[in-house]
Each structure stands twice: as structure tokens, then as C-alpha cells.
Amino acid sequence: MNQRIELISTLNEECQGLAPEEILEISIKKFDNKITYICSFGTESAIILHMISKIDRKFPIFLLNTHFLFPETIVYKNKLLKKLCLTNCLDIFPDELLIKKEDPKNNLWMNNTDRCCEIRKVKPLDKILKNYNSWISGRKSYHQGERINLKPFELLNKKIVVNPLINIKKKEADNYFEANDLPQHPLLKKGYLSIGCIHCTFKTNDKSNMRSGRWKSKLKTECGIHLNRK
């Protein structure tokens, strides 16, 4: 544990001021076959996907498919993978037996969103990460909330998380799409700035807070995969 904490401290120091592409490339080389990208295929996911495509098109990418994703998200995923020639992306689904036991009517989200997220996203993620010691996240500080003070590297649930985009500005993200001719998520133009599951995602009313359309009218701001659980 102490070695990993020291490694993270060193990496944050060495990567201070580096561009997201450089942080990503250093991470992929550093952690070799023990790093993956957990991708939501949301409104800004194309940025890291495009960067990865320039480094290694066979790099492992996973989508936590809760069975509640917007159909547009699946269409967008397939479009991006084809455009960027990424060949190693898998959907990871929740455990069927656990769903039958705890959410047989697919309505757990109505009265216990935390548990719904846990069995449909957190547990599948933990299962994936048994094969990896680090993973890439697309979080950015302008998403606010718990993300404001994050650094490019962090230790979370005994895994090293790489946040290559954490320090970019919203305008820089928008410019990246334009400069690299990347398609936008089809729901973006309909007012969805941050996109998760169908039941818990709404149009964004507060444009200054991209994630204000997630879990509307609830205190919840994260699904749980970015929270410390151990």
C-alpha cells in the first residue's frame, strides 16, 4: 500500500503540467497490461477514446452496461469504436442471479438508487478490476462535486485511478471534439450534458453544473464506482 501511495505521489509530481495525452501515454506504458479504461460512452468519452486510438487500438476498454442505458448510448458506442478502429471493447453486465434476487422487477432504482448502482455498476466493476491494478477515468474538475480537487493519479479501493482529463477546461474539451472531427453523443443536442441510466438521467437545467441532471432531486451525485468502499 505504501509503495503505491509513494508511486502516486511521484507520478503526480512528474506529470504536473503535462497534457492529457502525455499523462495517458505515460500511464499505459507504466502499467502495461494491468491498466484498462472504464468508459461510459457519455458526452465526453470520445476524447480519451481518441487518445487511446493513437496509442494502442487493442487497448482493453469496458462499458458497465446496467441494462438501463439509453439506446442512443449503445448506438454512439458502436459508432465511436468503428470510427476510431478500437477492437477490444466489452460490455460488462450485472450478475443475473443477483438481479433476480434483489431486483426481479427492475424497479429497485425507484426506492434504493444506491443499491441499484451497487449491483449494476460497482460490483461488475470490482469483478473486472480483479485482472487490473489500475484504470482510467474520464473525470474532470469542471464537473464539480467530489471531482473538483482530484489529481491525475489517485489510490481508490486499492487500485490506481488515472484521471488524464482532470485539469482541462470545458472549452478545451469542446475544442478537442472540433479539432479531431469527433461525433457528439446524440442526446447532447437534446439537453443531456451528462448521461447515465435512463431512469436517473434528466436534461441538464443548470448549464454551469454538467451533472445536475443526474439523480435529479436527490443528494446523490455519484454512482459509487468513484467512491471509497474499503
DOKOL-590504 format. One record per residue (C-alpha): residue number from 1; residue in three letters; x, y, z. Coordinates in Angstrom, 1 decimal, decimal comma, always signed. Layout:
REM residues N
<r><resi>NUM</resi><resn>Ala</resn><c1>X</c1><c2>Y</c2><c3>Z</c3></r>
...
***
This chain:
REM residues 230
<r><resi>1</resi><resn>Met</resn><c1>+0,0</c1><c2>+0,0</c2><c3>+0,0</c3></r>
<r><resi>2</resi><resn>Asn</resn><c1>+2,7</c1><c2>+2,4</c2><c3>+1,0</c3></r>
<r><resi>3</resi><resn>Gln</resn><c1>+4,6</c1><c2>+1,7</c2><c3>-2,2</c3></r>
<r><resi>4</resi><resn>Arg</resn><c1>+1,5</c1><c2>+2,6</c2><c3>-4,3</c3></r>
<r><resi>5</resi><resn>Ile</resn><c1>+1,0</c1><c2>+5,8</c2><c3>-2,3</c3></r>
<r><resi>6</resi><resn>Glu</resn><c1>+4,6</c1><c2>+6,8</c2><c3>-3,0</c3></r>
<r><resi>7</resi><resn>Leu</resn><c1>+4,2</c1><c2>+5,9</c2><c3>-6,7</c3></r>
<r><resi>8</resi><resn>Ile</resn><c1>+1,1</c1><c2>+8,0</c2><c3>-7,0</c3></r>
<r><resi>9</resi><resn>Ser</resn><c1>+2,8</c1><c2>+10,9</c2><c3>-5,3</c3></r>
<r><resi>10</resi><resn>Thr</resn><c1>+5,8</c1><c2>+10,6</c2><c3>-7,7</c3></r>
<r><resi>11</resi><resn>Leu</resn><c1>+3,6</c1><c2>+10,4</c2><c3>-10,7</c3></r>
<r><resi>12</resi><resn>Asn</resn><c1>+1,5</c1><c2>+13,4</c2><c3>-9,7</c3></r>
<r><resi>13</resi><resn>Glu</resn><c1>+4,7</c1><c2>+15,4</c2><c3>-9,3</c3></r>
<r><resi>14</resi><resn>Glu</resn><c1>+6,3</c1><c2>+14,2</c2><c3>-12,5</c3></r>
<r><resi>15</resi><resn>Cys</resn><c1>+3,1</c1><c2>+14,7</c2><c3>-14,6</c3></r>
<r><resi>16</resi><resn>Gln</resn><c1>+2,4</c1><c2>+18,2</c2><c3>-13,2</c3></r>
<r><resi>17</resi><resn>Gly</resn><c1>+1,6</c1><c2>+20,5</c2><c3>-16,1</c3></r>
<r><resi>18</resi><resn>Leu</resn><c1>+1,7</c1><c2>+17,7</c2><c3>-18,7</c3></r>
<r><resi>19</resi><resn>Ala</resn><c1>-1,0</c1><c2>+17,5</c2><c3>-21,4</c3></r>
<r><resi>20</resi><resn>Pro</resn><c1>-3,7</c1><c2>+14,8</c2><c3>-21,0</c3></r>
<r><resi>21</resi><resn>Glu</resn><c1>-2,3</c1><c2>+12,8</c2><c3>-24,0</c3></r>
<r><resi>22</resi><resn>Glu</resn><c1>+1,1</c1><c2>+12,7</c2><c3>-22,2</c3></r>
<r><resi>23</resi><resn>Ile</resn><c1>-0,4</c1><c2>+11,6</c2><c3>-18,9</c3></r>
<r><resi>24</resi><resn>Leu</resn><c1>-2,4</c1><c2>+8,9</c2><c3>-20,7</c3></r>
<r><resi>25</resi><resn>Glu</resn><c1>+0,6</c1><c2>+7,6</c2><c3>-22,6</c3></r>
<r><resi>26</resi><resn>Ile</resn><c1>+2,8</c1><c2>+7,5</c2><c3>-19,6</c3></r>
<r><resi>27</resi><resn>Ser</resn><c1>+0,2</c1><c2>+5,6</c2><c3>-17,7</c3></r>
<r><resi>28</resi><resn>Ile</resn><c1>-0,4</c1><c2>+3,0</c2><c3>-20,4</c3></r>
<r><resi>29</resi><resn>Lys</resn><c1>+3,4</c1><c2>+2,4</c2><c3>-20,7</c3></r>
<r><resi>30</resi><resn>Lys</resn><c1>+3,9</c1><c2>+2,4</c2><c3>-16,9</c3></r>
<r><resi>31</resi><resn>Phe</resn><c1>+1,1</c1><c2>-0,1</c2><c3>-16,0</c3></r>
<r><resi>32</resi><resn>Asp</resn><c1>+1,5</c1><c2>-2,1</c2><c3>-19,2</c3></r>
<r><resi>33</resi><resn>Asn</resn><c1>-1,2</c1><c2>-4,9</c2><c3>-19,4</c3></r>
<r><resi>34</resi><resn>Lys</resn><c1>-2,6</c1><c2>-4,1</c2><c3>-15,9</c3></r>
<r><resi>35</resi><resn>Ile</resn><c1>-4,5</c1><c2>-1,0</c2><c3>-16,9</c3></r>
<r><resi>36</resi><resn>Thr</resn><c1>-7,9</c1><c2>-0,5</c2><c3>-18,6</c3></r>
<r><resi>37</resi><resn>Tyr</resn><c1>-10,3</c1><c2>+2,2</c2><c3>-19,5</c3></r>
<r><resi>38</resi><resn>Ile</resn><c1>-13,8</c1><c2>+2,1</c2><c3>-17,9</c3></r>
<r><resi>39</resi><resn>Cys</resn><c1>-15,8</c1><c2>+4,1</c2><c3>-20,4</c3></r>
<r><resi>40</resi><resn>Ser</resn><c1>-19,4</c1><c2>+5,3</c2><c3>-20,0</c3></r>
<r><resi>41</resi><resn>Phe</resn><c1>-19,6</c1><c2>+6,3</c2><c3>-23,7</c3></r>
<r><resi>42</resi><resn>Gly</resn><c1>-21,1</c1><c2>+9,6</c2><c3>-22,5</c3></r>
<r><resi>43</resi><resn>Thr</resn><c1>-21,0</c1><c2>+13,1</c2><c3>-23,9</c3></r>
<r><resi>44</resi><resn>Glu</resn><c1>-17,2</c1><c2>+13,5</c2><c3>-23,5</c3></r>
<r><resi>45</resi><resn>Ser</resn><c1>-15,9</c1><c2>+9,9</c2><c3>-23,6</c3></r>
<r><resi>46</resi><resn>Ala</resn><c1>-14,7</c1><c2>+10,3</c2><c3>-27,2</c3></r>
<r><resi>47</resi><resn>Ile</resn><c1>-11,8</c1><c2>+12,4</c2><c3>-26,0</c3></r>
<r><resi>48</resi><resn>Ile</resn><c1>-10,0</c1><c2>+9,6</c2><c3>-24,2</c3></r>
<r><resi>49</resi><resn>Leu</resn><c1>-11,1</c1><c2>+7,0</c2><c3>-26,7</c3></r>
<r><resi>50</resi><resn>His</resn><c1>-9,5</c1><c2>+9,1</c2><c3>-29,5</c3></r>
<r><resi>51</resi><resn>Met</resn><c1>-6,3</c1><c2>+9,5</c2><c3>-27,4</c3></r>
<r><resi>52</resi><resn>Ile</resn><c1>-6,2</c1><c2>+5,7</c2><c3>-26,8</c3></r>
<r><resi>53</resi><resn>Ser</resn><c1>-6,7</c1><c2>+5,0</c2><c3>-30,5</c3></r>
<r><resi>54</resi><resn>Lys</resn><c1>-3,5</c1><c2>+6,9</c2><c3>-31,3</c3></r>
<r><resi>55</resi><resn>Ile</resn><c1>-1,5</c1><c2>+4,8</c2><c3>-28,7</c3></r>
<r><resi>56</resi><resn>Asp</resn><c1>-3,0</c1><c2>+1,3</c2><c3>-28,9</c3></r>
<r><resi>57</resi><resn>Arg</resn><c1>-6,2</c1><c2>+0,3</c2><c3>-30,8</c3></r>
<r><resi>58</resi><resn>Lys</resn><c1>-6,2</c1><c2>-3,1</c2><c3>-29,0</c3></r>
<r><resi>59</resi><resn>Phe</resn><c1>-6,2</c1><c2>-1,4</c2><c3>-25,6</c3></r>
<r><resi>60</resi><resn>Pro</resn><c1>-8,8</c1><c2>-3,0</c2><c3>-23,2</c3></r>
<r><resi>61</resi><resn>Ile</resn><c1>-12,0</c1><c2>-0,9</c2><c3>-22,8</c3></r>
<r><resi>62</resi><resn>Phe</resn><c1>-15,0</c1><c2>-1,8</c2><c3>-20,7</c3></r>
<r><resi>63</resi><resn>Leu</resn><c1>-18,6</c1><c2>-0,5</c2><c3>-20,6</c3></r>
<r><resi>64</resi><resn>Leu</resn><c1>-20,6</c1><c2>-1,1</c2><c3>-17,4</c3></r>
<r><resi>65</resi><resn>Asn</resn><c1>-23,8</c1><c2>-2,0</c2><c3>-19,1</c3></r>
<r><resi>66</resi><resn>Thr</resn><c1>-26,5</c1><c2>-1,8</c2><c3>-16,5</c3></r>
<r><resi>67</resi><resn>His</resn><c1>-29,3</c1><c2>-2,9</c2><c3>-18,9</c3></r>
<r><resi>68</resi><resn>Phe</resn><c1>-30,7</c1><c2>+0,6</c2><c3>-18,3</c3></r>
<r><resi>69</resi><resn>Leu</resn><c1>-28,5</c1><c2>+2,5</c2><c3>-20,8</c3></r>
<r><resi>70</resi><resn>Phe</resn><c1>-30,1</c1><c2>+4,8</c2><c3>-23,4</c3></r>
<r><resi>71</resi><resn>Pro</resn><c1>-30,4</c1><c2>+3,1</c2><c3>-26,8</c3></r>
<r><resi>72</resi><resn>Glu</resn><c1>-28,6</c1><c2>+6,2</c2><c3>-28,1</c3></r>
<r><resi>73</resi><resn>Thr</resn><c1>-25,6</c1><c2>+5,4</c2><c3>-25,9</c3></r>
<r><resi>74</resi><resn>Ile</resn><c1>-25,2</c1><c2>+1,9</c2><c3>-27,5</c3></r>
<r><resi>75</resi><resn>Val</resn><c1>-25,5</c1><c2>+3,4</c2><c3>-31,0</c3></r>
<r><resi>76</resi><resn>Tyr</resn><c1>-22,9</c1><c2>+6,0</c2><c3>-30,1</c3></r>
<r><resi>77</resi><resn>Lys</resn><c1>-20,6</c1><c2>+3,4</c2><c3>-28,7</c3></r>
<r><resi>78</resi><resn>Asn</resn><c1>-20,7</c1><c2>+1,4</c2><c3>-31,9</c3></r>
<r><resi>79</resi><resn>Lys</resn><c1>-20,1</c1><c2>+4,5</c2><c3>-34,0</c3></r>
<r><resi>80</resi><resn>Leu</resn><c1>-17,1</c1><c2>+5,6</c2><c3>-32,0</c3></r>
<r><resi>81</resi><resn>Leu</resn><c1>-15,5</c1><c2>+2,2</c2><c3>-31,9</c3></r>
<r><resi>82</resi><resn>Lys</resn><c1>-15,8</c1><c2>+1,9</c2><c3>-35,7</c3></r>
<r><resi>83</resi><resn>Lys</resn><c1>-14,6</c1><c2>+5,4</c2><c3>-36,4</c3></r>
<r><resi>84</resi><resn>Leu</resn><c1>-11,6</c1><c2>+5,0</c2><c3>-34,1</c3></r>
<r><resi>85</resi><resn>Cys</resn><c1>-10,8</c1><c2>+1,4</c2><c3>-35,1</c3></r>
<r><resi>86</resi><resn>Leu</resn><c1>-10,8</c1><c2>+0,3</c2><c3>-31,4</c3></r>
<r><resi>87</resi><resn>Thr</resn><c1>-11,1</c1><c2>-3,5</c2><c3>-31,4</c3></r>
<r><resi>88</resi><resn>Asn</resn><c1>-11,0</c1><c2>-4,5</c2><c3>-27,7</c3></r>
<r><resi>89</resi><resn>Cys</resn><c1>-14,2</c1><c2>-3,2</c2><c3>-26,0</c3></r>
<r><resi>90</resi><resn>Leu</resn><c1>-16,5</c1><c2>-5,4</c2><c3>-24,0</c3></r>
<r><resi>91</resi><resn>Asp</resn><c1>-19,9</c1><c2>-4,7</c2><c3>-22,3</c3></r>
<r><resi>92</resi><resn>Ile</resn><c1>-19,9</c1><c2>-6,0</c2><c3>-18,7</c3></r>
<r><resi>93</resi><resn>Phe</resn><c1>-23,3</c1><c2>-6,8</c2><c3>-17,3</c3></r>
<r><resi>94</resi><resn>Pro</resn><c1>-24,5</c1><c2>-7,2</c2><c3>-13,7</c3></r>
<r><resi>95</resi><resn>Asp</resn><c1>-24,8</c1><c2>-10,7</c2><c3>-12,2</c3></r>
<r><resi>96</resi><resn>Glu</resn><c1>-28,1</c1><c2>-12,3</c2><c3>-13,4</c3></r>
<r><resi>97</resi><resn>Leu</resn><c1>-28,6</c1><c2>-14,2</c2><c3>-10,2</c3></r>
<r><resi>98</resi><resn>Leu</resn><c1>-28,2</c1><c2>-11,1</c2><c3>-8,0</c3></r>
<r><resi>99</resi><resn>Ile</resn><c1>-30,6</c1><c2>-9,1</c2><c3>-10,3</c3></r>
<r><resi>100</resi><resn>Lys</resn><c1>-33,2</c1><c2>-11,9</c2><c3>-9,9</c3></r>
<r><resi>101</resi><resn>Lys</resn><c1>-32,8</c1><c2>-11,9</c2><c3>-6,2</c3></r>
<r><resi>102</resi><resn>Glu</resn><c1>-32,7</c1><c2>-8,2</c2><c3>-5,5</c3></r>
<r><resi>103</resi><resn>Asp</resn><c1>-34,3</c1><c2>-6,5</c2><c3>-8,5</c3></r>
<r><resi>104</resi><resn>Pro</resn><c1>-36,6</c1><c2>-9,0</c2><c3>-10,2</c3></r>
<r><resi>105</resi><resn>Lys</resn><c1>-39,0</c1><c2>-6,3</c2><c3>-11,4</c3></r>
<r><resi>106</resi><resn>Asn</resn><c1>-36,2</c1><c2>-3,9</c2><c3>-12,5</c3></r>
<r><resi>107</resi><resn>Asn</resn><c1>-37,6</c1><c2>-1,2</c2><c3>-10,2</c3></r>
<r><resi>108</resi><resn>Leu</resn><c1>-35,0</c1><c2>-1,1</c2><c3>-7,4</c3></r>
<r><resi>109</resi><resn>Trp</resn><c1>-33,9</c1><c2>+2,3</c2><c3>-8,8</c3></r>
<r><resi>110</resi><resn>Met</resn><c1>-37,2</c1><c2>+3,8</c2><c3>-7,6</c3></r>
<r><resi>111</resi><resn>Asn</resn><c1>-36,6</c1><c2>+3,3</c2><c3>-3,8</c3></r>
<r><resi>112</resi><resn>Asn</resn><c1>-32,9</c1><c2>+2,5</c2><c3>-3,4</c3></r>
<r><resi>113</resi><resn>Thr</resn><c1>-30,7</c1><c2>+4,1</c2><c3>-6,1</c3></r>
<r><resi>114</resi><resn>Asp</resn><c1>-27,5</c1><c2>+3,4</c2><c3>-4,1</c3></r>
<r><resi>115</resi><resn>Arg</resn><c1>-28,2</c1><c2>-0,4</c2><c3>-4,0</c3></r>
<r><resi>116</resi><resn>Cys</resn><c1>-29,3</c1><c2>-0,3</c2><c3>-7,7</c3></r>
<r><resi>117</resi><resn>Cys</resn><c1>-26,0</c1><c2>+1,3</c2><c3>-8,6</c3></r>
<r><resi>118</resi><resn>Glu</resn><c1>-24,1</c1><c2>-1,1</c2><c3>-6,5</c3></r>
<r><resi>119</resi><resn>Ile</resn><c1>-25,4</c1><c2>-4,3</c2><c3>-8,1</c3></r>
<r><resi>120</resi><resn>Arg</resn><c1>-25,5</c1><c2>-2,9</c2><c3>-11,6</c3></r>
<r><resi>121</resi><resn>Lys</resn><c1>-22,2</c1><c2>-0,9</c2><c3>-11,7</c3></r>
<r><resi>122</resi><resn>Val</resn><c1>-20,0</c1><c2>-1,2</c2><c3>-8,6</c3></r>
<r><resi>123</resi><resn>Lys</resn><c1>-19,9</c1><c2>-5,0</c2><c3>-8,3</c3></r>
<r><resi>124</resi><resn>Pro</resn><c1>-19,4</c1><c2>-5,5</c2><c3>-12,0</c3></r>
<r><resi>125</resi><resn>Leu</resn><c1>-16,5</c1><c2>-3,0</c2><c3>-11,9</c3></r>
<r><resi>126</resi><resn>Asp</resn><c1>-14,9</c1><c2>-4,8</c2><c3>-8,9</c3></r>
<r><resi>127</resi><resn>Lys</resn><c1>-15,1</c1><c2>-8,1</c2><c3>-10,9</c3></r>
<r><resi>128</resi><resn>Ile</resn><c1>-13,4</c1><c2>-6,5</c2><c3>-13,9</c3></r>
<r><resi>129</resi><resn>Leu</resn><c1>-10,6</c1><c2>-4,9</c2><c3>-11,8</c3></r>
<r><resi>130</resi><resn>Lys</resn><c1>-9,5</c1><c2>-8,3</c2><c3>-10,3</c3></r>
<r><resi>131</resi><resn>Asn</resn><c1>-7,4</c1><c2>-8,5</c2><c3>-13,5</c3></r>
<r><resi>132</resi><resn>Tyr</resn><c1>-6,0</c1><c2>-5,0</c2><c3>-13,3</c3></r>
<r><resi>133</resi><resn>Asn</resn><c1>-4,2</c1><c2>-2,8</c2><c3>-10,8</c3></r>
<r><resi>134</resi><resn>Ser</resn><c1>-5,1</c1><c2>+0,5</c2><c3>-12,4</c3></r>
<r><resi>135</resi><resn>Trp</resn><c1>-7,9</c1><c2>+2,0</c2><c3>-14,5</c3></r>
<r><resi>136</resi><resn>Ile</resn><c1>-8,5</c1><c2>+5,2</c2><c3>-16,5</c3></r>
<r><resi>137</resi><resn>Ser</resn><c1>-11,4</c1><c2>+7,6</c2><c3>-15,6</c3></r>
<r><resi>138</resi><resn>Gly</resn><c1>-12,7</c1><c2>+10,4</c2><c3>-17,6</c3></r>
<r><resi>139</resi><resn>Arg</resn><c1>-13,5</c1><c2>+12,7</c2><c3>-14,7</c3></r>
<r><resi>140</resi><resn>Lys</resn><c1>-12,8</c1><c2>+16,4</c2><c3>-15,0</c3></r>
<r><resi>141</resi><resn>Ser</resn><c1>-12,7</c1><c2>+19,1</c2><c3>-12,3</c3></r>
<r><resi>142</resi><resn>Tyr</resn><c1>-15,3</c1><c2>+21,3</c2><c3>-14,0</c3></r>
<r><resi>143</resi><resn>His</resn><c1>-17,8</c1><c2>+18,5</c2><c3>-13,3</c3></r>
<r><resi>144</resi><resn>Gln</resn><c1>-17,7</c1><c2>+19,9</c2><c3>-9,7</c3></r>
<r><resi>145</resi><resn>Gly</resn><c1>-18,7</c1><c2>+17,9</c2><c3>-6,7</c3></r>
<r><resi>146</resi><resn>Glu</resn><c1>-16,2</c1><c2>+15,4</c2><c3>-5,4</c3></r>
<r><resi>147</resi><resn>Arg</resn><c1>-14,2</c1><c2>+15,9</c2><c3>-8,6</c3></r>
<r><resi>148</resi><resn>Ile</resn><c1>-13,0</c1><c2>+19,5</c2><c3>-8,0</c3></r>
<r><resi>149</resi><resn>Asn</resn><c1>-9,8</c1><c2>+18,7</c2><c3>-6,1</c3></r>
<r><resi>150</resi><resn>Leu</resn><c1>-8,8</c1><c2>+15,4</c2><c3>-7,8</c3></r>
<r><resi>151</resi><resn>Lys</resn><c1>-5,3</c1><c2>+14,9</c2><c3>-9,1</c3></r>
<r><resi>152</resi><resn>Pro</resn><c1>-4,2</c1><c2>+13,0</c2><c3>-12,2</c3></r>
<r><resi>153</resi><resn>Phe</resn><c1>-3,4</c1><c2>+9,9</c2><c3>-10,1</c3></r>
<r><resi>154</resi><resn>Glu</resn><c1>-5,2</c1><c2>+8,6</c2><c3>-7,0</c3></r>
<r><resi>155</resi><resn>Leu</resn><c1>-5,5</c1><c2>+5,5</c2><c3>-5,0</c3></r>
<r><resi>156</resi><resn>Leu</resn><c1>-9,1</c1><c2>+4,3</c2><c3>-4,7</c3></r>
<r><resi>157</resi><resn>Asn</resn><c1>-10,2</c1><c2>+0,9</c2><c3>-3,3</c3></r>
<r><resi>158</resi><resn>Lys</resn><c1>-6,7</c1><c2>-0,5</c2><c3>-3,6</c3></r>
<r><resi>159</resi><resn>Lys</resn><c1>-6,5</c1><c2>+0,4</c2><c3>-7,3</c3></r>
<r><resi>160</resi><resn>Ile</resn><c1>-4,6</c1><c2>+3,3</c2><c3>-9,0</c3></r>
<r><resi>161</resi><resn>Val</resn><c1>-7,0</c1><c2>+5,5</c2><c3>-10,9</c3></r>
<r><resi>162</resi><resn>Val</resn><c1>-5,7</c1><c2>+7,7</c2><c3>-13,7</c3></r>
<r><resi>163</resi><resn>Asn</resn><c1>-7,6</c1><c2>+11,0</c2><c3>-14,4</c3></r>
<r><resi>164</resi><resn>Pro</resn><c1>-5,8</c1><c2>+12,4</c2><c3>-17,5</c3></r>
<r><resi>165</resi><resn>Leu</resn><c1>-8,5</c1><c2>+15,0</c2><c3>-18,2</c3></r>
<r><resi>166</resi><resn>Ile</resn><c1>-9,0</c1><c2>+16,2</c2><c3>-14,6</c3></r>
<r><resi>167</resi><resn>Asn</resn><c1>-7,4</c1><c2>+19,6</c2><c3>-15,2</c3></r>
<r><resi>168</resi><resn>Ile</resn><c1>-8,7</c1><c2>+20,5</c2><c3>-18,7</c3></r>
<r><resi>169</resi><resn>Lys</resn><c1>-11,3</c1><c2>+23,3</c2><c3>-19,1</c3></r>
<r><resi>170</resi><resn>Lys</resn><c1>-14,7</c1><c2>+22,8</c2><c3>-20,7</c3></r>
<r><resi>171</resi><resn>Lys</resn><c1>-13,7</c1><c2>+24,9</c2><c3>-23,7</c3></r>
<r><resi>172</resi><resn>Glu</resn><c1>-10,6</c1><c2>+22,7</c2><c3>-24,2</c3></r>
<r><resi>173</resi><resn>Ala</resn><c1>-12,8</c1><c2>+19,6</c2><c3>-24,3</c3></r>
<r><resi>174</resi><resn>Asp</resn><c1>-15,2</c1><c2>+21,2</c2><c3>-26,8</c3></r>
<r><resi>175</resi><resn>Asn</resn><c1>-12,2</c1><c2>+22,3</c2><c3>-29,0</c3></r>
<r><resi>176</resi><resn>Tyr</resn><c1>-10,9</c1><c2>+18,7</c2><c3>-28,9</c3></r>
<r><resi>177</resi><resn>Phe</resn><c1>-14,1</c1><c2>+17,4</c2><c3>-30,5</c3></r>
<r><resi>178</resi><resn>Glu</resn><c1>-13,9</c1><c2>+20,0</c2><c3>-33,2</c3></r>
<r><resi>179</resi><resn>Ala</resn><c1>-10,2</c1><c2>+19,7</c2><c3>-33,9</c3></r>
<r><resi>180</resi><resn>Asn</resn><c1>-10,4</c1><c2>+15,9</c2><c3>-34,2</c3></r>
<r><resi>181</resi><resn>Asp</resn><c1>-13,8</c1><c2>+15,7</c2><c3>-36,0</c3></r>
<r><resi>182</resi><resn>Leu</resn><c1>-15,3</c1><c2>+13,6</c2><c3>-33,3</c3></r>
<r><resi>183</resi><resn>Pro</resn><c1>-19,0</c1><c2>+12,9</c2><c3>-33,3</c3></r>
<r><resi>184</resi><resn>Gln</resn><c1>-21,2</c1><c2>+14,1</c2><c3>-30,4</c3></r>
<r><resi>185</resi><resn>His</resn><c1>-23,5</c1><c2>+11,9</c2><c3>-28,3</c3></r>
<r><resi>186</resi><resn>Pro</resn><c1>-26,9</c1><c2>+12,1</c2><c3>-30,0</c3></r>
<r><resi>187</resi><resn>Leu</resn><c1>-28,5</c1><c2>+13,1</c2><c3>-26,7</c3></r>
<r><resi>188</resi><resn>Leu</resn><c1>-26,3</c1><c2>+16,1</c2><c3>-26,2</c3></r>
<r><resi>189</resi><resn>Lys</resn><c1>-28,2</c1><c2>+18,3</c2><c3>-28,6</c3></r>
<r><resi>190</resi><resn>Lys</resn><c1>-31,4</c1><c2>+17,4</c2><c3>-26,7</c3></r>
<r><resi>191</resi><resn>Gly</resn><c1>-30,1</c1><c2>+18,9</c2><c3>-23,5</c3></r>
<r><resi>192</resi><resn>Tyr</resn><c1>-28,4</c1><c2>+16,0</c2><c3>-21,8</c3></r>
<r><resi>193</resi><resn>Leu</resn><c1>-24,9</c1><c2>+17,1</c2><c3>-20,7</c3></r>
<r><resi>194</resi><resn>Ser</resn><c1>-24,1</c1><c2>+14,1</c2><c3>-18,5</c3></r>
<r><resi>195</resi><resn>Ile</resn><c1>-25,6</c1><c2>+10,7</c2><c3>-19,4</c3></r>
<r><resi>196</resi><resn>Gly</resn><c1>-26,0</c1><c2>+7,6</c2><c3>-17,3</c3></r>
<r><resi>197</resi><resn>Cys</resn><c1>-29,0</c1><c2>+5,2</c2><c3>-17,0</c3></r>
<r><resi>198</resi><resn>Ile</resn><c1>-32,4</c1><c2>+6,1</c2><c3>-18,4</c3></r>
<r><resi>199</resi><resn>His</resn><c1>-34,3</c1><c2>+6,2</c2><c3>-15,1</c3></r>
<r><resi>200</resi><resn>Cys</resn><c1>-31,9</c1><c2>+8,5</c2><c3>-13,3</c3></r>
<r><resi>201</resi><resn>Thr</resn><c1>-30,7</c1><c2>+10,9</c2><c3>-16,1</c3></r>
<r><resi>202</resi><resn>Phe</resn><c1>-32,6</c1><c2>+14,1</c2><c3>-16,9</c3></r>
<r><resi>203</resi><resn>Lys</resn><c1>-31,9</c1><c2>+17,1</c2><c3>-19,1</c3></r>
<r><resi>204</resi><resn>Thr</resn><c1>-29,4</c1><c2>+19,5</c2><c3>-17,6</c3></r>
<r><resi>205</resi><resn>Asn</resn><c1>-31,1</c1><c2>+22,7</c2><c3>-16,4</c3></r>
<r><resi>206</resi><resn>Asp</resn><c1>-28,1</c1><c2>+24,2</c2><c3>-14,8</c3></r>
<r><resi>207</resi><resn>Lys</resn><c1>-25,5</c1><c2>+24,6</c2><c3>-17,6</c3></r>
<r><resi>208</resi><resn>Ser</resn><c1>-22,9</c1><c2>+25,6</c2><c3>-15,1</c3></r>
<r><resi>209</resi><resn>Asn</resn><c1>-23,2</c1><c2>+22,1</c2><c3>-13,4</c3></r>
<r><resi>210</resi><resn>Met</resn><c1>-23,0</c1><c2>+19,4</c2><c3>-16,1</c3></r>
<r><resi>211</resi><resn>Arg</resn><c1>-24,0</c1><c2>+16,7</c2><c3>-13,7</c3></r>
<r><resi>212</resi><resn>Ser</resn><c1>-27,1</c1><c2>+18,5</c2><c3>-12,3</c3></r>
<r><resi>213</resi><resn>Gly</resn><c1>-29,3</c1><c2>+16,2</c2><c3>-14,5</c3></r>
<r><resi>214</resi><resn>Arg</resn><c1>-28,1</c1><c2>+13,1</c2><c3>-12,7</c3></r>
<r><resi>215</resi><resn>Trp</resn><c1>-30,3</c1><c2>+11,7</c2><c3>-9,9</c3></r>
<r><resi>216</resi><resn>Lys</resn><c1>-32,4</c1><c2>+14,8</c2><c3>-10,0</c3></r>
<r><resi>217</resi><resn>Ser</resn><c1>-33,9</c1><c2>+16,0</c2><c3>-6,7</c3></r>
<r><resi>218</resi><resn>Lys</resn><c1>-31,6</c1><c2>+13,6</c2><c3>-4,7</c3></r>
<r><resi>219</resi><resn>Leu</resn><c1>-28,4</c1><c2>+14,3</c2><c3>-2,7</c3></r>
<r><resi>220</resi><resn>Lys</resn><c1>-26,7</c1><c2>+11,5</c2><c3>-4,7</c3></r>
<r><resi>221</resi><resn>Thr</resn><c1>-24,0</c1><c2>+12,8</c2><c3>-7,1</c3></r>
<r><resi>222</resi><resn>Glu</resn><c1>-22,0</c1><c2>+9,7</c2><c3>-7,9</c3></r>
<r><resi>223</resi><resn>Cys</resn><c1>-23,0</c1><c2>+6,1</c2><c3>-8,9</c3></r>
<r><resi>224</resi><resn>Gly</resn><c1>-20,4</c1><c2>+4,7</c2><c3>-6,5</c3></r>
<r><resi>225</resi><resn>Ile</resn><c1>-17,6</c1><c2>+3,5</c2><c3>-8,7</c3></r>
<r><resi>226</resi><resn>His</resn><c1>-15,6</c1><c2>+6,6</c2><c3>-7,8</c3></r>
<r><resi>227</resi><resn>Leu</resn><c1>-16,3</c1><c2>+6,4</c2><c3>-4,0</c3></r>
<r><resi>228</resi><resn>Asn</resn><c1>-14,0</c1><c2>+4,8</c2><c3>-1,5</c3></r>
<r><resi>229</resi><resn>Arg</resn><c1>-15,6</c1><c2>+1,5</c2><c3>-0,4</c3></r>
<r><resi>230</resi><resn>Lys</resn><c1>-12,8</c1><c2>-0,2</c2><c3>+1,5</c3></r>
***
